[in-house]
Amino acid sequence: MADQEQLPKADPRTWTTEALAARLAELDKAYFQRGESLIPDAAYDRLKDELRRRDPAHPALASVGAPTESEPGDKVEHAQAMLSLDKCTTFAEFWAWYRGALAGTTDRANSLRLDDEAIAWSATPQGALVAVPKIDGLACSLRYDRTGRLLRAATRGDGRIGEDVTVNARKVPTVVQQLPADRPGDGDLEVRGEIYLPLSRFAAVADSYANPRNLAAGTLKAKENPAIDPGWLAFFAYDLLGAPSASESSKLETLARMGFAVPAWQKVLAPEAQRTFDQFDAARPTDEFEADGIVLRLDDCALAQRLGVTAHHPRGAIAWKYAASADTTTLQSVHWSVARTGTITPVALVAPVNLSGATVTRATLHNLSNLRRLALRPGDVVEIVRRGGVIPHVERVVTPSDEPLCEPPTACPSCGTTTRVVARDDGKGKAVEILVCGDPANCITARQRTLLHYCQALELEGFGDKVVEVLIDQGLCDNPADLYELTADDLLPLPRFGELLVANLLGQIAKARRVELPAFLVALGIAALGKQTAQLLSSRGDLAAVRAMDAEQVAQLHSLGDKTAAAIVAGLSDKAELIDALLRHVEVVRPAAVERAGAGPMAGEVVVFTGALPSMGRRDAQQLVVRLGGIAGDSVTAETTLLVVGGDELDAAEPSSKLKKARKLQASGGAIRIERADAFFARVAEAS
């Protein structure tokens, strides 16, 4: 590889051509030989695009992978090369590829050309494509003999020579060991697909490993003592060689009949490809795998065969990539943010980077333990990840700088009180170090956050950051109870508080003098008491009953575990003075659905949703459940009575973590039911 001095940290356009090629070779070797992703896909693509711009014929661009070595597995020569795919990122690029692919064949009866006829033909079944998710796993080939017995599993390697991984592949539950008697053809068959680590499995070890793909690759290739059980891995089949197939869709149907798990796929006409791409993209938050795009293949196998292949990719298929959810950027500094509880959280301020279609300049570092693990320094090149549209976080340091380490402050950034380091459970049984303000009760920022949280939980319009800051600074509010004593005479003298704003603020406060119990509990700002738990507590009684519950009763109510239940009870005790002060101004009532005591069609139900819902968004569905007297949960627990499953998830080979847990509860005698989303909404419509 080129020396570090030859590889500037910023723009690859400043690199030499030799440095670009050397870096790509190193990245390919790590990816295809060791299963390691040294940089995010977006950064890799920029390097490759820059080399292609300078030298379209450079040999590094034709390389599929890196030559395999005898260590750690034996070499395996593929009967047919396992090629990479050409890529696009927009519909315009996809359409240019599609028209170009059609121009590559002229032996159709009508001598298809690049004209209006070609556009019309693209909207016919003969011009259809098959779309499947582009799973971020490890490409694998499974070889079966004429009796249907699994002979060998091999990685892609450089596309021509792969690595034998049969021993560990046999332990993957969705790798079929023996094909059924009615398999197609009478000779050897080859099944190709992707081995990956389901995200629900990765979640259990995410603190110890960089990403699911690296862990899956390392596990599959391990000769002994793999990091995780190979039985955690899963295999999706997407191609079948050795048997005649008229179409890609028939291949997928055949693979499913033979017992293979196949990814959710769609048959799509080219003019509708954007809609299909958007559907796959929208489903990503509920997928059990990471995907960086979709693969579109011409459904007509004969047409694709006539188009042929290049040294790098088949001409009849293309990968349409999602907006990057991970990329590299430069760390500028670490900011310390004070929360309402007095917790001081490190936040990375980074050079702007585009992730999932949004420009990111801040990324969470979670806690002090994580900051120390990363050993961050200003000027570090870091990888930022934004999975599922959630808050971006710093995954790792790609290239460290020579600057001094980022150290935590010894004084609270808000009030100057000496900070403390405390150990807390991260919710997974692991202790992490947290930095906290030494006197949060008198910390102005913590007080502002507490008041702001109360206003947001009760949806008080107009009480944003600036208004709350002024109320605290002017000494008008020390806690949420003080809101209810505000008058026009208090507010009108304040800078920029005109009559219209004051009237709106006082009107919002007046509406908040009658509050439903779940919203009131959430507004208190107890860390362990979220919306679902508040609903469940509310179903067991009024505020007095909730305050009287002990930790054992709370733990039994929601299967929260002793620690979380104890935190809720302790939180209610700590907030006793505030609750009493609020009750002098606020009437706390149970939700109308609960008061109906069984009159609503969903009374007594604790409902959780998973998968893509057919008729409404998940939040709307949860609100529907509450309106009908039920409780809408976010996660499956022993209290859940119904799991509503959208999309094709019930038939998926690798179900979601929610569906897995529901089935496990059923197997152990739990009362939870599982229902398809369309049947659920039809039943609810009839009942209501």
Secondary structure per residue as TSV (DSSP state, phi and psi in degrees):
chain	resnum	aa	ss	phi	psi
A	1	M	-	360.0	152.7
A	2	A	-	-66.3	153.7
A	3	D	-	-63.0	156.4
A	4	Q	G	-56.2	-34.9
A	5	E	G	-63.2	-25.9
A	6	Q	G	-80.6	-10.9
A	7	L	S	-115.7	81.2
A	8	P	-	-55.7	150.4
A	9	K	S	-73.1	-20.7
A	10	A	S	-95.1	-104.9
A	11	D	-	-85.3	120.5
A	12	P	G	-64.7	-12.9
A	13	R	G	-67.1	-15.6
A	14	T	G	-91.3	-3.3
A	15	W	S	-81.1	157.1
A	16	T	-	-75.4	157.3
A	17	T	H	-60.0	-39.4
A	18	E	H	-64.3	-39.9
A	19	A	H	-65.8	-39.6
A	20	L	H	-60.4	-49.1
A	21	A	H	-63.9	-39.9
A	22	A	H	-66.1	-41.2
A	23	R	H	-65.9	-41.7
A	24	L	H	-62.5	-39.9
A	25	A	H	-62.7	-41.2
A	26	E	H	-66.1	-42.2
A	27	L	H	-65.5	-40.7
A	28	D	H	-63.0	-41.4
A	29	K	H	-63.2	-43.7
A	30	A	H	-65.0	-39.4
A	31	Y	H	-73.2	-48.3
A	32	F	H	-87.3	-27.4
A	33	Q	H	-90.2	-47.9
A	34	R	S	-104.6	-5.6
A	35	G	-	70.9	26.4
A	36	E	-	-109.0	131.0
A	37	S	-	-97.0	101.3
A	38	L	S	-74.9	-28.1
A	39	I	S	-138.7	159.8
A	40	P	-	-63.1	157.7
A	41	D	H	-56.9	-38.6
A	42	A	H	-62.6	-40.4
A	43	A	H	-68.3	-39.5
A	44	Y	H	-61.4	-45.1
A	45	D	H	-61.8	-36.7
A	46	R	H	-64.3	-40.2
A	47	L	H	-62.3	-45.9
A	48	K	H	-67.9	-39.8
A	49	D	H	-64.2	-37.8
A	50	E	H	-66.7	-41.0
A	51	L	H	-66.0	-39.4
A	52	R	H	-64.3	-37.8
A	53	R	H	-63.0	-39.7
A	54	R	H	-78.8	-42.4
A	55	D	-	-144.4	85.5
A	56	P	T	-59.3	-21.1
A	57	A	T	-99.9	10.3
A	58	H	-	-61.2	135.1
A	59	P	H	-57.4	-29.4
A	60	A	H	-63.7	-23.9
A	61	L	H	-77.8	-21.6
A	62	A	H	-89.5	-9.3
A	63	S	-	-73.9	130.3
A	64	V	-	-84.0	-44.5
A	65	G	S	-147.0	-150.1
A	66	A	-	-119.6	141.9
A	67	P	-	-55.5	134.7
A	68	T	-	-76.8	158.0
A	69	E	-	-116.2	160.9
A	70	S	S	-62.1	-26.4
A	71	E	S	-100.4	128.2
A	72	P	S	-97.1	-8.0
A	73	G	S	-129.1	164.0
A	74	D	-	-69.3	152.6
A	75	K	E	-76.0	144.7
A	76	V	E	-134.1	125.0
A	77	E	E	-89.7	126.7
A	78	H	-	-76.6	137.3
A	79	A	S	-64.9	-32.6
A	80	Q	S	-135.2	130.6
A	81	A	-	-55.2	139.4
A	82	M	-	-95.2	95.2
A	83	L	-	-85.1	163.5
A	84	S	-	-82.9	-171.6
A	85	L	-	-126.3	145.9
A	86	D	E	-68.4	160.5
A	87	K	E	-133.9	159.3
A	88	C	E	-145.1	165.3
A	89	T	S	-130.7	-4.5
A	90	T	S	-138.7	163.8
A	91	F	H	-63.4	-37.3
A	92	A	H	-60.4	-42.2
A	93	E	H	-67.6	-39.4
A	94	F	H	-61.1	-45.6
A	95	W	H	-65.5	-37.1
A	96	A	H	-63.1	-40.7
A	97	W	H	-64.1	-44.2
A	98	Y	H	-62.5	-47.5
A	99	R	H	-63.7	-38.7
A	100	G	H	-64.8	-37.7
A	101	A	H	-64.7	-40.9
A	102	L	H	-65.2	-35.3
A	103	A	H	-68.0	-18.2
A	104	G	T	-78.2	-7.1
A	105	T	-	-127.9	132.4
A	106	T	-	-128.6	12.5
A	107	D	-	-99.3	14.4
A	108	R	S	-70.4	160.5
A	109	A	T	-57.2	-36.1
A	110	N	T	-98.8	12.7
A	111	S	-	48.7	65.7
A	112	L	-	-52.8	133.2
A	113	R	-	-129.7	171.2
A	114	L	S	-80.8	75.6
A	115	D	S	-145.7	-166.5
A	116	D	H	-59.7	-31.5
A	117	E	H	-62.5	-39.7
A	118	A	H	-63.4	-41.5
A	119	I	H	-65.1	-42.7
A	120	A	H	-64.2	-40.2
A	121	W	H	-66.0	-29.2
A	122	S	H	-64.0	-21.7
A	123	A	T	-96.3	13.0
A	124	T	S	-105.4	160.8
A	125	P	G	-56.6	-31.0
A	126	Q	G	-66.7	-24.1
A	127	G	G	-98.4	14.0
A	128	A	-	-72.5	160.2
A	129	L	E	-124.7	166.3
A	130	V	E	-116.6	130.2
A	131	A	E	-110.4	131.7
A	132	V	E	-134.9	155.0
A	133	P	E	-66.2	142.7
A	134	K	E	-89.8	89.7
A	135	I	E	-73.1	135.8
A	136	D	S	-88.2	79.8
A	137	G	S	-134.6	-145.1
A	138	L	E	-120.5	115.7
A	139	A	E	-61.6	134.6
A	140	C	E	-141.9	142.4
A	141	S	E	-112.9	129.7
A	142	L	E	-112.3	124.8
A	143	R	E	-106.9	128.5
A	144	Y	E	-119.3	140.2
A	145	D	-	-82.9	-178.9
A	146	R	T	-67.9	-15.8
A	147	T	T	-87.1	-4.4
A	148	G	S	90.3	8.9
A	149	R	B	-85.9	138.4
A	150	L	E	-68.2	121.3
A	151	L	E	-95.5	-44.2
A	152	R	E	-160.3	145.3
A	153	A	E	-121.0	136.7
A	154	A	E	-141.5	147.1
A	155	T	E	-77.4	171.0
A	156	R	-	-71.4	-38.8
A	157	G	T	62.5	-128.3
A	158	D	T	-91.5	10.7
A	159	G	S	97.4	-29.0
A	160	R	S	-107.0	-41.6
A	161	I	E	-119.6	123.7
A	162	G	E	-113.2	-167.2
A	163	E	E	-123.6	132.5
A	164	D	B	-69.1	123.3
A	165	V	-	-130.7	29.7
A	166	T	H	-59.5	-44.0
A	167	V	H	-56.1	-49.9
A	168	N	H	-77.3	-31.6
A	169	A	H	-64.0	-32.7
A	170	R	T	-62.9	-20.9
A	171	K	T	-88.8	-5.9
A	172	V	S	-79.8	120.6
A	173	P	T	-56.2	-35.1
A	174	T	T	-92.6	9.0
A	175	V	S	-88.1	113.2
A	176	V	-	-68.5	127.8
A	177	Q	S	-86.0	-34.2
A	178	Q	B	-137.3	120.8
A	179	L	-	-72.8	150.8
A	180	P	-	-67.6	162.8
A	181	A	T	-64.8	-28.0
A	182	D	T	-90.9	26.2
A	183	R	-	-63.4	156.2
A	184	P	S	-74.3	152.4
A	185	G	S	72.0	174.4
A	186	D	S	-129.4	12.1
A	187	G	S	-117.2	-161.9
A	188	D	-	-66.8	147.0
A	189	L	E	-123.5	149.8
A	190	E	E	-125.4	127.8
A	191	V	E	-112.0	128.7
A	192	R	E	-114.6	146.7
A	193	G	E	-172.7	-159.4
A	194	E	E	-127.5	128.7
A	195	I	E	-97.7	132.5
A	196	Y	E	-145.5	168.0
A	197	L	-	-105.3	116.0
A	198	P	-	-55.2	142.4
A	199	L	H	-64.1	-30.7
A	200	S	H	-66.0	-32.8
A	201	R	H	-72.5	-42.9
A	202	F	H	-62.8	-32.6
A	203	A	T	-57.9	-30.0
A	204	A	T	-72.6	-19.6
A	205	V	T	-128.5	14.7
A	206	A	T	-61.5	-26.3
A	207	D	T	-69.6	-19.0
A	208	S	T	-106.2	-12.3
A	209	Y	-	-133.6	150.7
A	210	A	S	-68.9	-47.0
A	211	N	-	-160.1	160.3
A	212	P	H	-65.4	-31.6
A	213	R	H	-66.7	-47.9
A	214	N	H	-57.8	-42.4
A	215	L	H	-67.6	-39.6
A	216	A	H	-63.2	-44.2
A	217	A	H	-64.8	-44.6
A	218	G	H	-63.2	-38.3
A	219	T	H	-67.7	-44.0
A	220	L	H	-64.7	-35.4
A	221	K	H	-90.8	-8.1
A	222	A	-	-65.3	133.3
A	223	K	S	-77.2	-35.6
A	224	E	S	-154.6	155.7
A	225	N	S	50.1	58.0
A	226	P	-	-63.0	155.8
A	227	A	S	-60.2	-36.8
A	228	I	S	-133.1	167.3
A	229	D	-	-66.6	126.3
A	230	P	G	-56.9	-20.4
A	231	G	G	-65.9	-13.8
A	232	W	G	-74.3	-21.7
A	233	L	-	-75.7	163.8
A	234	A	E	-137.1	158.1
A	235	F	E	-129.9	128.5
A	236	F	E	-108.4	127.1
A	237	A	E	-94.0	139.0
A	238	Y	E	-136.6	-3.5
A	239	D	E	-147.2	149.3
A	240	L	E	-134.3	123.0
A	241	L	E	-117.2	145.9
A	242	G	S	101.9	-2.5
A	243	A	S	-133.8	138.4
A	244	P	-	-64.4	133.3
A	245	S	-	-139.4	130.8
A	246	A	S	-80.7	-24.6
A	247	S	B	-149.3	158.5
A	248	E	H	-66.2	-35.9
A	249	S	H	-65.4	-37.9
A	250	S	H	-68.6	-31.6
A	251	K	H	-60.7	-47.1
A	252	L	H	-63.7	-39.2
A	253	E	H	-65.1	-40.3
A	254	T	H	-64.4	-43.9
A	255	L	H	-59.6	-42.0
A	256	A	H	-64.8	-40.0
A	257	R	H	-64.5	-30.9
A	258	M	T	-80.2	-1.2
A	259	G	T	102.9	3.8
A	260	F	-	-83.0	147.4
A	261	A	-	-78.1	127.7
A	262	V	-	-117.2	146.1
A	263	P	-	-68.4	156.6
A	264	A	-	-56.9	129.0
A	265	W	-	-134.8	159.9
A	266	Q	E	-135.6	143.6
A	267	K	E	-90.8	127.9
A	268	V	E	-137.3	142.3
A	269	L	-	-87.7	144.1
A	270	A	G	-53.2	-43.6
A	271	P	G	-63.1	-17.8
A	272	E	G	-101.5	10.9
A	273	A	H	-62.9	-35.0
A	274	Q	H	-61.9	-43.1
A	275	R	H	-62.5	-41.5
A	276	T	H	-64.3	-43.9
A	277	F	H	-57.1	-45.5
A	278	D	H	-64.7	-35.9
A	279	Q	H	-64.9	-45.1
A	280	F	H	-63.4	-41.2
A	281	D	H	-62.8	-42.2
A	282	A	H	-66.6	-27.1
A	283	A	H	-82.3	-8.5
A	284	R	G	-57.4	-39.4
A	285	P	G	-59.7	-22.8
A	286	T	G	-102.4	-1.3
A	287	D	-	-71.2	151.6
A	288	E	S	-94.2	11.3
A	289	F	S	-141.2	158.6
A	290	E	-	-87.8	137.5
A	291	A	E	-134.7	143.8
A	292	D	E	-112.2	16.6
A	293	G	E	160.5	-164.3
A	294	I	E	-124.9	155.7
A	295	V	E	-107.4	129.4
A	296	L	E	-113.5	121.9
A	297	R	E	-120.3	141.1
A	298	L	E	-58.8	127.7
A	299	D	S	-68.2	-33.4
A	300	D	B	-73.9	106.2
A	301	C	H	-64.1	-36.6
A	302	A	H	-65.7	-41.5
A	303	L	H	-63.3	-45.4
A	304	A	H	-61.7	-37.9
A	305	Q	H	-66.8	-37.8
A	306	R	H	-66.1	-31.4
A	307	L	H	-68.1	-32.6
A	308	G	-	77.8	-160.8
A	309	V	B	-136.6	160.3
A	310	T	-	-98.6	-175.0
A	311	A	S	-68.5	-17.4
A	312	H	S	-110.6	-38.2
A	313	H	-	-151.1	156.7
A	314	P	B	-73.1	144.5
A	315	R	T	-78.8	-14.3
A	316	G	T	-95.6	14.4
A	317	A	E	-148.1	154.4
A	318	I	E	-149.9	149.4
A	319	A	E	-101.1	120.7
A	320	W	E	-99.2	110.8
A	321	K	E	-92.0	143.7
A	322	Y	-	-70.2	161.9
A	323	A	-	-58.9	138.7
A	324	A	-	-57.5	133.2
A	325	S	S	-102.9	-0.1
A	326	A	E	-146.8	140.4
A	327	D	E	-162.5	170.7
A	328	T	E	-102.8	150.5
A	329	T	E	-156.4	-179.2
A	330	T	E	-105.5	130.9
A	331	L	E	-73.6	125.7
A	332	Q	E	-94.3	-43.5
A	333	S	E	-168.0	174.9
A	334	V	E	-117.2	124.5
A	335	H	E	-101.9	143.4
A	336	W	E	-110.4	116.4
A	337	S	E	-104.4	129.4
A	338	V	E	-92.2	123.7
A	339	A	-	-91.2	173.2
A	340	R	T	-65.7	-24.2
A	341	T	T	-84.1	-5.6
A	342	G	S	93.6	-5.5
A	343	T	E	-65.9	136.4
A	344	I	E	-111.8	110.8
A	345	T	E	-103.3	132.6
A	346	P	E	-76.3	137.6
A	347	V	E	-128.9	129.9
A	348	A	E	-83.5	126.8
A	349	L	E	-98.6	120.3
A	350	V	E	-126.6	161.7
A	351	A	E	-62.3	141.7
A	352	P	E	-53.6	135.3
A	353	V	E	-143.2	142.1
A	354	N	E	-93.0	120.0
A	355	L	E	-129.1	127.5
A	356	S	T	51.2	37.4
A	357	G	T	82.6	4.1
A	358	A	E	-122.0	144.0
A	359	T	E	-82.8	122.7
A	360	V	E	-109.2	129.5
A	361	T	E	-124.6	-6.8
A	362	R	E	-134.0	144.0
A	363	A	E	-144.0	137.7
A	364	T	E	-73.2	148.1
A	365	L	-	-113.4	4.3
A	366	H	-	71.2	-62.8
A	367	N	S	-161.9	176.3
A	368	L	H	-65.6	-38.5
A	369	S	H	-59.6	-42.4
A	370	N	H	-68.5	-38.1
A	371	L	H	-59.9	-43.8
A	372	R	H	-68.5	-36.0
A	373	R	H	-62.3	-41.5
A	374	L	H	-75.2	-24.0
A	375	A	T	51.8	55.2
A	376	L	-	-73.1	146.6
A	377	R	-	-137.0	143.8
A	378	P	T	-55.6	136.3
A	379	G	T	94.8	-8.4
A	380	D	-	-60.3	141.4
A	381	V	E	-87.2	117.5
A	382	V	E	-119.8	155.7
A	383	E	E	-95.9	125.9
A	384	I	E	-107.2	133.0
A	385	V	E	-122.7	137.0
A	386	R	-	-133.5	85.4
A	387	R	G	-89.7	133.8
A	388	G	G	65.5	20.1
A	389	G	G	76.1	12.3
A	390	V	-	-86.1	-179.1
A	391	I	-	-59.3	131.1
A	392	P	-	-63.2	146.0
A	393	H	E	-136.8	159.5
A	394	V	E	-83.1	119.2
A	395	E	E	-84.3	-44.5
A	396	R	E	-168.6	168.2
A	397	V	E	-94.3	125.1
A	398	V	E	-88.9	-47.2
A	399	T	E	-135.3	112.4
A	400	P	-	-74.9	151.8
A	401	S	-	-96.3	179.7
A	402	D	S	-100.4	6.3
A	403	E	S	-73.5	162.5
A	404	P	-	-63.6	154.6
A	405	L	-	-60.8	148.7
A	406	C	-	-78.0	116.4
A	407	E	-	-104.7	149.7
A	408	P	-	-71.4	151.2
A	409	P	-	-72.0	145.8
A	410	T	S	-89.2	-11.2
A	411	A	B	-127.5	144.5
A	412	C	-	-58.6	128.9
A	413	P	T	-62.2	-19.4
A	414	S	T	-92.7	-52.6
A	415	C	T	-112.0	-9.4
A	416	G	-	82.9	0.8
A	417	T	-	-67.8	145.0
A	418	T	B	-58.5	132.5
A	419	T	-	-81.3	159.9
A	420	R	E	-127.4	152.8
A	421	V	E	-108.4	124.0
A	422	V	E	-124.5	154.7
A	423	A	E	-99.2	132.2
A	424	R	E	-134.3	155.2
A	425	D	E	-76.1	132.6
A	426	D	-	-83.6	5.7
A	427	G	S	92.3	-8.4
A	428	K	S	-118.4	18.2
A	429	G	S	82.9	10.4
A	430	K	-	-114.5	133.9
A	431	A	E	-82.8	133.6
A	432	V	E	-127.3	153.9
A	433	E	E	-88.8	132.3
A	434	I	E	-121.9	137.3
A	435	L	E	-92.2	132.5
A	436	V	E	-133.5	153.9
A	437	C	-	-69.8	140.8
A	438	G	S	-72.3	-16.7
A	439	D	-	-146.4	67.9
A	440	P	G	-62.4	-27.5
A	441	A	G	-63.7	-27.5
A	442	N	G	-112.1	10.1
A	443	C	-	-84.4	121.7
A	444	I	H	-62.7	-38.6
A	445	T	H	-68.1	-42.1
A	446	A	H	-60.9	-40.0
A	447	R	H	-66.7	-39.7
A	448	Q	H	-62.3	-43.9
A	449	R	H	-63.7	-38.2
A	450	T	H	-63.5	-46.2
A	451	L	H	-66.6	-41.0
A	452	L	H	-63.8	-41.2
A	453	H	H	-61.6	-41.9
A	454	Y	H	-60.2	-46.9
A	455	C	H	-63.8	-41.0
A	456	Q	H	-69.2	-40.1
A	457	A	H	-63.0	-34.1
A	458	L	T	-93.8	5.4
A	459	E	T	55.4	47.6
A	460	L	-	-83.1	107.7
A	461	E	T	-69.0	139.4
A	462	G	T	98.0	-19.5
A	463	F	-	-91.0	72.4
A	464	G	-	-92.2	-169.9
A	465	D	H	-54.7	-48.6
A	466	K	H	-66.6	-44.0
A	467	V	H	-63.6	-45.6
A	468	V	H	-63.0	-39.9
A	469	E	H	-61.2	-43.0
A	470	V	H	-65.3	-42.3
A	471	L	H	-61.5	-38.5
A	472	I	H	-71.4	-47.9
A	473	D	H	-59.9	-36.6
A	474	Q	T	-84.3	1.1
A	475	G	T	73.8	17.3
A	476	L	S	-84.2	-24.3
A	477	C	-	-138.8	122.8
A	478	D	S	-102.6	-24.3
A	479	N	S	-153.5	170.9
A	480	P	G	-57.9	-30.5
A	481	A	G	-63.3	-28.3
A	482	D	G	-66.6	-22.2
A	483	L	G	-55.6	-40.1
A	484	Y	G	-74.9	-6.6
A	485	E	G	-103.5	0.2
A	486	L	-	-68.8	143.7
A	487	T	-	-128.1	169.6
A	488	A	H	-61.5	-36.0
A	489	D	H	-63.9	-30.2
A	490	D	H	-71.9	-38.2
A	491	L	H	-91.8	-37.0
A	492	L	T	-60.0	-34.2
A	493	P	T	-71.9	-12.6
A	494	L	S	-70.0	145.8
A	495	P	T	-61.1	131.7
A	496	R	T	67.9	14.4
A	497	F	-	-98.8	88.8
A	498	G	-	-80.9	174.7
A	499	E	H	-61.5	-38.7
A	500	L	H	-65.5	-45.6
A	501	L	H	-63.4	-44.6
A	502	V	H	-62.9	-43.1
A	503	A	H	-60.9	-40.3
A	504	N	H	-65.9	-44.1
A	505	L	H	-63.4	-44.0
A	506	L	H	-67.8	-33.4
A	507	G	H	-65.9	-39.6
A	508	Q	H	-65.0	-40.5
A	509	I	H	-64.1	-40.1
A	510	A	H	-61.6	-40.9
A	511	K	H	-65.6	-28.0
A	512	A	T	-86.9	13.8
A	513	R	T	-85.1	-6.1
A	514	R	E	-131.5	112.6
A	515	V	E	-127.8	136.0
A	516	E	E	-71.5	145.4
A	517	L	H	-56.1	-46.1
A	518	P	H	-58.9	-42.7
A	519	A	H	-65.8	-38.7
A	520	F	H	-62.6	-44.3
A	521	L	H	-62.8	-42.7
A	522	V	H	-65.7	-39.0
A	523	A	H	-64.9	-20.7
A	524	L	T	-65.8	-21.2
A	525	G	T	80.0	29.0
A	526	I	-	-81.0	122.1
A	527	A	T	-55.5	-38.8
A	528	A	T	-86.3	1.2
A	529	L	-	-113.5	91.1
A	530	G	-	-96.4	-171.3
A	531	K	H	-62.5	-46.1
A	532	Q	H	-65.4	-45.0
A	533	T	H	-62.8	-38.8
A	534	A	H	-62.8	-39.7
A	535	Q	H	-62.8	-43.6
A	536	L	H	-66.3	-42.5
A	537	L	H	-60.9	-40.7
A	538	S	H	-66.0	-28.4
A	539	S	T	-72.1	-12.1
A	540	R	T	-100.8	-0.2
A	541	G	-	154.8	-176.2
A	542	D	-	-83.0	-173.8
A	543	L	H	-60.6	-40.1
A	544	A	H	-61.9	-40.2
A	545	A	H	-66.8	-39.3
A	546	V	H	-65.0	-43.1
A	547	R	H	-66.7	-23.4
A	548	A	H	-86.5	-10.3
A	549	M	-	-69.7	142.3
A	550	D	-	-96.8	174.4
A	551	A	H	-61.3	-36.9
A	552	E	H	-64.5	-41.8
A	553	Q	H	-65.4	-40.4
A	554	V	H	-66.3	-42.1
A	555	A	H	-62.2	-40.6
A	556	Q	H	-68.6	-33.7
A	557	L	H	-61.1	-44.1
A	558	H	H	-130.1	14.5
A	559	S	T	50.0	42.2
A	560	L	-	-80.6	-18.4
A	561	G	-	91.3	153.4
A	562	D	H	-61.4	-40.4
A	563	K	H	-65.9	-46.3
A	564	T	H	-67.5	-42.1
A	565	A	H	-61.4	-42.5
A	566	A	H	-62.8	-37.1
A	567	A	H	-65.5	-37.6
A	568	I	H	-66.5	-47.2
A	569	V	H	-63.7	-42.7
A	570	A	H	-64.3	-38.5
A	571	G	H	-64.0	-42.2
A	572	L	H	-64.4	-36.2
A	573	S	H	-67.2	-43.9
A	574	D	H	-62.8	-31.1
A	575	K	T	-92.0	9.0
A	576	A	H	-57.1	-43.8
A	577	E	H	-64.8	-42.3
A	578	L	H	-65.0	-43.6
A	579	I	H	-59.7	-45.6
A	580	D	H	-62.0	-39.4
A	581	A	H	-65.5	-40.7
A	582	L	H	-66.2	-37.5
A	583	L	H	-66.4	-14.0
A	584	R	T	-74.2	-14.4
A	585	H	T	-124.1	-20.7
A	586	V	-	-119.3	135.4
A	587	E	E	-95.0	117.8
A	588	V	E	-99.2	120.7
A	589	V	E	-119.4	154.0
A	590	R	-	-77.3	149.8
A	591	P	-	-58.7	148.2
A	592	A	H	-57.9	-37.0
A	593	A	H	-63.7	-35.9
A	594	V	H	-72.8	-38.6
A	595	E	H	-64.3	-25.6
A	596	R	T	-68.5	-14.3
A	597	A	T	48.5	56.1
A	598	G	T	103.0	-5.6
A	599	A	-	-71.5	-31.3
A	600	G	S	-75.2	147.0
A	601	P	T	-64.4	-19.7
A	602	M	T	-104.6	8.4
A	603	A	T	-57.4	134.8
A	604	G	T	86.4	-7.0
A	605	E	-	-93.5	138.7
A	606	V	E	-115.0	107.9
A	607	V	E	-110.8	134.3
A	608	V	E	-123.7	141.6
A	609	F	E	-110.3	146.1
A	610	T	E	-144.4	153.5
A	611	G	S	79.5	179.1
A	612	A	-	-81.5	122.1
A	613	L	-	-85.0	142.7
A	614	P	S	-78.1	-28.3
A	615	S	S	-120.5	-10.4
A	616	M	S	-162.1	165.1
A	617	G	-	-72.7	165.3
A	618	R	H	-64.8	-39.6
A	619	R	H	-64.3	-40.9
A	620	D	H	-63.9	-38.4
A	621	A	H	-65.1	-40.3
A	622	Q	H	-64.4	-40.2
A	623	Q	H	-65.9	-34.1
A	624	L	H	-62.4	-43.7
A	625	V	H	-59.7	-45.5
A	626	V	H	-63.9	-42.8
A	627	R	H	-60.2	-31.4
A	628	L	T	-92.0	13.3
A	629	G	T	95.1	1.5
A	630	G	-	-96.9	-175.7
A	631	I	E	-118.0	128.8
A	632	A	E	-98.8	117.8
A	633	G	E	-102.2	161.6
A	634	D	S	-101.6	-20.3
A	635	S	S	-139.6	154.4
A	636	V	-	-81.5	125.0
A	637	T	-	-134.0	-178.9
A	638	A	T	-64.1	-20.8
A	639	E	T	-81.1	-17.8
A	640	T	-	-65.8	131.8
A	641	T	-	-103.8	-20.9
A	642	L	E	-148.3	129.0
A	643	L	E	-109.2	120.2
A	644	V	E	-98.2	123.3
A	645	V	E	-111.7	120.0
A	646	G	-	-96.0	171.3
A	647	G	T	63.1	-148.5
A	648	D	T	-102.3	22.2
A	649	E	G	-64.4	-32.9
A	650	L	G	-62.4	-26.6
A	651	D	G	-99.8	-0.1
A	652	A	-	-72.4	145.6
A	653	A	S	-69.4	-30.9
A	654	E	S	-120.9	88.9
A	655	P	-	-68.9	166.8
A	656	S	-	-69.7	165.5
A	657	S	H	-63.3	-34.2
A	658	K	H	-65.1	-45.1
A	659	L	H	-66.4	-39.0
A	660	K	H	-60.2	-45.6
A	661	K	H	-66.1	-39.0
A	662	A	H	-62.5	-44.0
A	663	R	H	-65.1	-36.1
A	664	K	H	-65.8	-41.1
A	665	L	H	-64.3	-39.7
A	666	Q	H	-61.5	-44.3
A	667	A	H	-63.3	-28.4
A	668	S	T	-92.9	11.0
A	669	G	T	95.3	8.8
A	670	G	-	-67.6	158.0
A	671	A	-	-88.8	3.5
A	672	I	-	-65.4	139.9
A	673	R	E	-111.0	156.0
A	674	I	E	-123.5	130.0
A	675	E	E	-139.9	141.5
A	676	R	E	-67.6	146.8
A	677	A	H	-61.6	-42.6
A	678	D	H	-64.3	-38.1
A	679	A	H	-68.0	-38.4
A	680	F	H	-62.3	-49.5
A	681	F	H	-66.8	-34.4
A	682	A	H	-66.2	-42.1
A	683	R	H	-64.8	-44.0
A	684	V	H	-64.9	-38.6
A	685	A	H	-62.2	-40.4
A	686	E	H	-68.1	-39.4
A	687	A	H	-72.3	-27.1
A	688	S	-	-105.5	360.0
